[in-house]
């Protein structure tokens, strides 16, 4: 499952690493969008198998941020 965002923004924090187990509603990333910090949370449980962004990357809506399997 791909984790993505509904809005454009700058990646400010990454709270997980490849190999981490996550649960639903766990905060994975913090994005800055329109001068507000937006948490990006897991929608399902699983393990992080890939992170597709780095801190200070600009992401567009729908861009993959991480993969959970």
Secondary structure, DSSP 8 states (H G I E B T S, - for coil): -EEE-SS-EEEEEE---TT-EE-TT-EEEEEEETTEEEEEE-SS-EEEEEE---TT-EE-TT-EEEEE-
